[in-house]
């Protein structure tokens, strides 16, 4: 781990967050962005040294990631980044369509003008930044990732169900790793802005069926792109072991 990472972590840890939370957040970002590969072993001593924190802080952070489903722990084998598979991708996609579709329907039912205005604002903010990193088209643009997360969260924010949002957020996190894997095989194969626009247009018309249908297409296209990855997901896992 680079010294810059340690410095950034120490700066964060100096704030209200604990060292454990700082390690947790950094590892979480690295897993979701695929900087830590599926199946990769996570050495506690190495991570602790790199972050400049205690073994206990690192172990606790990893345990929190296990609870999130992003890391797996096995007796005698330690911690590994959770593996990926086509079956898991399909299960996540189907379940996310069900959960997020329900949350979107409820938001259209319960959301008022303020919510609609928030959806429009989140979409405008997303359109204002490029989808790919200008310096490296093979990866996502970091500001786009932040605004994309906010856009999708805003779409379902009026569902009036904290539990539904909690389940939705967990599924979103799991799907992010797979979406990152779709970038190398997405040379203009999709128009993401158009996909998002179709969802927004249906929301503003308060057409629940059209909105959920557009959301389903949006999620399914990401699933299809991951499946088309030049190096299969199973090979990604094997190469990291």
N, C-alpha and C positions, 0 to 999 in steps of 0.2 A: 504494500500500500504506500502511496506517495506521501511525502512529507506535507504537501499541500492539503491532503485529505485530513491528516492529523491536526493541522492548524485550524482548518475549517471546523472540525469536530470540537476542538477545544474552545473555539469562539462561541459555538452554539451552546456548549455545556456550561459556559460561564453565565448564561441566562437562567431563566426559571426552570428549564428542563434539566432533568438529572442526566448523569453520564449514561446510564442505561438507556434512557429515552433517545439520547443523541446517537448512540450506537444502533439502536433499533431503527431509527428513521433512516440512517445512512444505508444500512444493509437492506432495508425495505426498498429504498430507491434503486439500489444496485440490482436487486432481484427483479423488480418490475421492469426495469430498463433492459434486462438481459445482459447487463455487464457481468453479473454472476450467472453462469450457465446452469440450465436445468441439470440436476444430478451432481453438481459440483460439491466436493467435500469442503466443509467450513471448519478450519482448524482454529480452535478456541485460542490457543497460545499465539498463533500467528496474527489473528485478528486483534487480540488484546494488545500486542506489541505495536501493531500498525496504528491502532486508534489511540494508544497511550492510556489505556484504562485497565482496570483490574480484570482478572479472570472471571470473578463473580459477576461484574457488570456485563461482560460479554455473554456469559452463560444465560443470564436473565433475559438479555435482549433476544438471544436465539430462542429461548423458551417462549417468549411472546410471539415470535415469528412462527413457531410451531403451532400455537393456538390460532394464528391467522391462516394456517394452511400453506404458508410460503416456504416453510422449512420442515424437514422430517428428522426425527431423532430415532436412532435404533441402538439397542444394547450392543456394546462392544464395537460399534461402528461410528459412533458420534453423530454429528449433525451434517446434513446435506441439503442443498437447495432442492425443493420438491421437484420431482421429475415431471415431464410433460408427455402427453400421448394423444393420439387422435380420439380415442374413446373419451378421455377426460375433457378435451376441447369440445366435443359434441355435447357432452352432458352439461358443461358450463353454459354453452350457447343456448341450449334448449331451456335450461332452468332460468337463465337470465332473461330470455324472451318472455317466459311466463311471469316472473316476478316484476321485471321492469315494465312489462306491458300492463300489468295490473296497476302498478303505481302511476303510470302515465294516464290510464283511464280515470283513476280517482282524482288525479290532479286536474284533468280537464273538467271533471264534474264539480270539484270543490274550489278550484282556483279562480280568483277574481282578476280584475284588470291589472292590479299590481303584479300578479304572477305572470300574466301575459307580457307585460312590459319587461319584466325581468328576463323572460325567455328571449325576447327580441334583443335585449341588451347583451345577453350572454352570447347569442349567435353573432351579433355584430362584432363583439370583442374577439371571437374565434376567427372570423373572416379577416380580421386586421393583421394577423400574423401568418407566415407561411407554414404549410403542413410539414415540410421537410427542412432539416437544418441547412441553411444556405452554404455553410462551409463543408458539409458532408451529406449529400443527398441520400446516403444509405441509412441514415438514422432520422428519427423524429426531431423536430425543432422543440426544444425544451419549453419555451413559452406557449407553444401550441398545445403541448401535453397538459399544462396547467389549465389553460382555458377550455380545453376539450373536457377535462374532468368536471369543471364548473358548469359547462353547458349541459352535459347529461344529468348532472345533479339538480340543476335548476328545473329541467323538464319535469322531474318527478317530485319536486320539493313541496308541492301543494297537496300531496296525497293524504295528509292528515293521519299518518301512521308511522310513528317512530320505529316500530318493529319491522315494518315493511321496508323502510329506508335502510335499516341496519342490515337486513338480508341482502338488499340490493347493493349496498356498498361493498360487502364481502365478495359478491359475484363480480362486481366491476374490477376489484383489485386482482382477482384471479384471471380475468379475461385480459387484463393489461399486458401480462407477460406474453400471452399468445399473440396479441396484436403487434407487439414489438417484433415477433418472429415473422410477421407478414411483410415488413418493410422491404427486405431485400428482393422480394418478388412482386413488388408493386410499382413497376415503371410506368405509371400513368394508366394502370389497368382499371382504375376506378376514379370517380369524381366525388370525393368525400364531401365537398361543399354542397354539391347538388343533393346528396343523400341527406345531409343535415337540413337543407332548405325544405325538402319534402316533408320532413317531420314537423318543422316549425310551421309551415303553411297549414298543415292539417290541424295542428294545435290551435292556431289563431282562428281557424274556422270552427273549432270545437268539434271536430269530426274524429271521434275516438277510434273508430274502425280504421280509418285511413292513417291516423297517426301510428297506431300499433302495427299496421301493415308495413309502413315505411320504416319503423324501428326494426321490425323483423328482417326486412331486406338488408338494412344497414349492418346488423349483427351477423347475418348469414354470409355476407360478402367477405367480412373479415375471416370468418371460419374457412371459407373456400380458399382464400389467399394463403392462409397458413398451411392448408393441405397441399398446396401447389409449390411449397418451398422446395428449392432445388435440392438441398440436403434435407432428408427426411428428419422429422422430429426424433425418431428413434435413434438415428445416427448422431444427432446433437447430444443426446444423453450418453451414448456409448463413448463419444469422443471426450467427454468431460470426466469420465470415470478413470 
